[in-house]
Amino acid sequence: MIAPPKIAMVGAGIEGAGAAFYMATRHGLTPTIFDPEPFSGASQVAAGMLAPVAEAVYGEERLLDMMLEAAREWSRLDEALRAAGLESGYRGGGSLLVASGPNDVAEIERTHAYYLRLGLAVKKLRAAQARELEPALSPATGPAIYTEIDNQVDNRVAHRSLLTGALKAGATLIERRVAEVSRRKGGWVLFDDQGAEHHFDKVVIAAGVRSGEIGGLPGYMSKALRPIRGQVLRLRAAPGSGPSLVVRSLWDGRLVYVVPRLNGEIVIGATAEEVGFDPTRKARSTYELLRDTFKVLPGLGEADLAEVNVGFRPGTSDNFPILGEAEDGLYLDTGHFRHGILLASITGRWIAEAIATGRTPEGMSLFGPARLEARQ
């Protein structure tokens, strides 16, 4: 009988936790997960939108099929977590993109036409129809686009559940940082930040924007990722004062999204700034997010401002993720940019399949690391 491979997962964010969950529950593998702070980073800051429609943007159409499949996979993943006695905070109902003023009507028209060209299931609503669907909208709001495809999970709940589920199914967590990896005959050696060595057959690098800082990776990884700073607010609202749907609003071309949780939390985001690893919670960004939110959802003006958080998305040069085998037994699962929560479902499944079978899933092959190597 052939022994199962020894697998290391470097990073316990939602990408690493998701892949470990699929490995342990679907394939009977028992990965060892390394992370000094497993419940930190972008996975905890994000809003948890599952929004393939909202995130369909010009120049990135190659991602669309993957994002749509990821949204469908989240529904299945939610069922798997529930079967294990865990939660994801998955919530349906769809989402709205709303024009906040007359200058945004043309953008609604343009966006609606673009979605139709992509074959996405969307519906344009008159202002009155939008307010009928979402009564919390301001009377001053304009026309909107509605889709049932875009939904949400509670990313904090889902992240913890995926890691918990993986550990229950046999995975192991070591709360140390991996400083370096080294290929040795027959496998890989990991060196942690306390100087200890750990030997594995296969390694998955899923450390988010910090992935490129790990020593021993292919040379292109040192420059492959850049931090995209995002500031996200969390409110606590009185029952009935907030929206029931995910609302994205335009105001003079600026976009803000508002995500209502089942537990009464309201998540508002998000800025996108290329300013390095600046963790400052900017007063200006907080003001602008709240101002744009109150313009379309005035009832939230009396909510409690519970949290102001900053996270760093792992951006790549082409805004596509880095997925797949970089060297024999070394896999990359990073660079998800603004799609990290959405894509965690499908990339987790794909990485687990690749590790278990030795074959690269077709969808994953579109985003392999070879494209980065070719650009060196």
N, C-alpha and C positions, 0 to 999 in steps of 0.2 A: 504493500500500500504506500502510495506517494504522500509524504507529509505536506500539508498546506504551506504555502510560502509565509515567511515572516515579513510582515509589512509595517513600515513606519509611516505615520501621517504627521507631517510637520505643519502644525497649525490647527487649532480647535475652533476657529471661527465657523460660521454657518456653512462655508464650503467644505472645510475639513470634516466637520461634524456630520454633514449630510452624506459625504462619501463613506465615512466610517460606518454610519447607520446602514447604508445599503450593503456594504461589505459584510457586516456582521449578521444582518437579518435575512438577506437574500442569498448570500453565497457561503455562509458558514465560516467566514474568515474572521480573524481576531487581531485587528490592527492595534499597534501601540501608538498613541497620540501624544505628541509633545507640544506643550504650550505653557509658558509660565503664568499667563493670565487668561484662562480659557473663556471667561465671560467679559471681554473687553473689546475695544476696537470698533470697526465700522458695523459689525453685526449687531451691536447693541444700540448704536446711534440711529440706524436707518429707520425709515417709516414703514417698511414692510409692504409696499405696493407690489402687486403682481400685475404689471401693466404693459403687456406687449403692444397694445394699441397706442397708449400714451408715449411709449418709448420708441415707436417707429419713426425714425427721422431720416431725412435725406442723406444719402451716402452710406447708410448703414443697413440697407435692406437685406444684406446677406445674413443678418442676425434674426430676421423676422420669424422664419420657420422654427428656429431654435427657441425663441421666446414664446411662441404660441404653444409649442410642445411642453415647455417648462411650466406654463400656466396650467395646462391639462394635467401634468405630472403632479403638481401641488395638490390637486384634488385627490389623486390616488395616494399621495404621500400622507395627506391628512387622515385618510381612512386607515392607513397602516399604523400611524401613530395612535389613533383612537383604539385600534385593535390591541395595541400594547399598553393601553391604559394611560396614554399621554395626550397632550393637546398641542395644537399649532396656532390656535386663534384664527383659523381660516374663516373668512367671511365673504359671502357672495353679495349679490345685489347690483353689481356693476358700478360704473363711474360716469361722471359728467365733466366735460370741458366747457366752461362758461365764459362768455364775453362779459366783462365788467363794465364796459362803456362803449360808446359808438365807434371809437377808433379800433376796437378789437373785432368788429363784425366781419371785416374783410379777412382777417386772419382765421376766423371760424370757417368761413366759406372755403378758403384755400386749404385748410387742414382737412375739412370734410372731403373735398375733391381728392386730395392725396390719399386718404384712407380708402376711398372707393376704388382708386386705381390699384391699390394693393390688395383689393378683394376682401377687406375687413368688414365685419358685421357691425356697422354703426348706423345711427339714426340722428338726423338733424332735427332739433326741436325749436319751436318758437319760444320766446321768453316766457310766455304764460304757461306753456307746456312744461318747461323746465322747472318753474316754480311749483307747479302741481306735483311733479315727481319728487322734488326736494323742497318742502315748504320753508326750510331754514334760509333759503336764498333771499337776498335783498330784493325789494321791489324794483330797484334800479338796474338789476342785471339784464343782460340781453339774451340773444339766442345761445344755444348750447349744442353739444354733440354728446350723445349717450351711447355707451356700449356695455353689453353684458359680459364681455370678455375680461375686462380689467377688474380685478378684485384685490384682496389683501390677506395677509397673515399678520399675526402679532409676532414680529421677528424675534423679540426677546423670548417669548414663550416657545416659539418653534425652535430656536437655536438651543435652548436648554433641553427641550424634549429630544431633539435629535442626538445630542451628546449623551443624555441619560439613557436613551434607547440603545445606542451603540454600546455603552458600558454594560448595560444589563444583558446584552447579547454576547458579551465576551471580550469586547475591546478593553484596553488599558489606557489610563491617562497618567502621564508623567509631567509634572508641572515644572518643566525646565525649558530653557530656550536652546534650540539647536544652533550652534555657531558655525558648524562646517560639516559638509558631507564629503566622503572620499570613496571612490570606487576601488574595491579590492577584488581579488580573484574569488569568483563565486558569489559576489554580493556587494553590499555597501556598508560603510562604517559611519555612524553619526557621532559627532563630538559635541557634548552639551556644554553649557556655560559654566559648569563646575568641573570640567575636565574629564568627565567619564566618557567611555566609549560604549556604543551600542551597535550591534551587528544585525543586519537585515538582508533579506533577499531583494526586496523592492521598497522604494521610497516614493512618497507623494509629497510634493512641496505645495502647501496651500496656506501660506502665511500672509496672504493679502499683499498690501503695498510694501511690506518688509521682506517679501520673498527674495528679492534681488540682493539683499544684504547678507544672505547665507553664503559662506565660503564654499568653494569647490563646485559650484554650479557652472554650467556653460557660460562662456565669457559674455555673451549677449545679455544675460540676465542682469548684469550690474547696471545697465542703462535701459532695460526694457520697461520699467515701471516708474511712474511719477505720482505723487500724492495730489489728489483733487480734494481740496478742503470743502466740507459741507457743514453747515450749521442747521440744526434741527431743534424745534421747540416742542415741548409737551405741555398741554393744558389739561386741567380738570374742570369739566363743565357740568352745570346743573342738568338733571334729566330733561330732555326735550329742547334744550337751548342750542344744541349743535346739529350738524347734519346727520343723516342716516346713511348717505352714500359717500363714497370717495369723491371729493370735489377738487378739480383743478380749475383755477381761474386765471384769465388773462386781464391785465390792466396795462394799457399802452405797451403791449408786447412782453411785459414781464409775467412770468409764470410762477404761481405758488400752488402747492397742493396741500389738501387738508384731509386727513385720514382718521375717521372716527372708529374707536375701538369698542368692542362689546362691553368692556368694563368701565366705560365713561371717559377714558382717556382720548384726547384729541392730539394728533401728531401733525405738525406743520413744518414743511420744508420746501425747498432746501436751496441753499446757496451753492455755488460751484466756483471755487477760486483756486487758481494755480499760484499759491504763495508758499509752497513748501510745507513743512510740518509746524505750522503756526497754530497752537491750540487755543489761542485767545478767543473768548466768546465776545464777539463784536457787538457793541451797543447799536451801531448802525444797522447791521444785518438783522438783529432782533426787532428793531423798530420797523424796518421795511417788510419783514415777513408778517408781523402783526397788522401793520397798516393795510397791506394788500389782502389779508384775510378778512379783516373787519369790513372792508368795502363790499365784499360779496356775501359774508356771513356775519352780519352785525350782532347777532345774538351771542357770539362768543366774546364780546367785549367785557363781559362780567366774569369770565372764567378765571380760574386760578392758574397763573403761570408757574407750573410745577418744575420744569427743567429747561435748561438751555445747554445743548450738547454740541460738541464738535467731533467730527470723524473724518477719516481720510480714505477716499475711494482709490483703488488701485487702477490708474489709467495706463493705457498703452499708446503707442504711436498711432495706431489705426483705430483705437477705441474698441477693438475686439479682444476677447479673452485669449489666454494662452493655455491650451489644453492638449494633453497627450504626452507621449513618451519622448523625452529629449535625448536620453541615452538608454542603453540596455538596463531596464529595471528602475530608471529614474523618470518619474512622471511629474508634470507641471499642471497645476489647477489654480490659476490665479489670473489677475488682470481683468476682472469682471466689471470694472468701472462702476457705472450707476445701476447695473443690472444684478448686483450680487445676490440679493434676496430671491429675486425671481429665478435666476439661473441655478441656484443651489440645488433645486430639485433634479433638474435634468443632468447637470454636470456631475452631481453626486452619483446618479445612476450610471452614467457613462463611464466615469473613472472606475467605479466598482466593477463594471463589466469588463473593462480593459484589463484590470488587475487579475480578475478571476479567470478570464478566458484566454488572455494573450492577444485578443483581437481588438482593433480600434473600431468603435461604433461609427457608422457612416457619418452621422451629423457632427461628431467630434472632430473628424478628420479635416473639416473646413477651417479649423482654428488651431492647427498644430504649430508647435514651436519652430518648425523648419523655416517658416517665413521670416523669423527673426534672425536666424543663423544666416540666411541668404543676404540680409541687409548689412551684415558686419563689414 
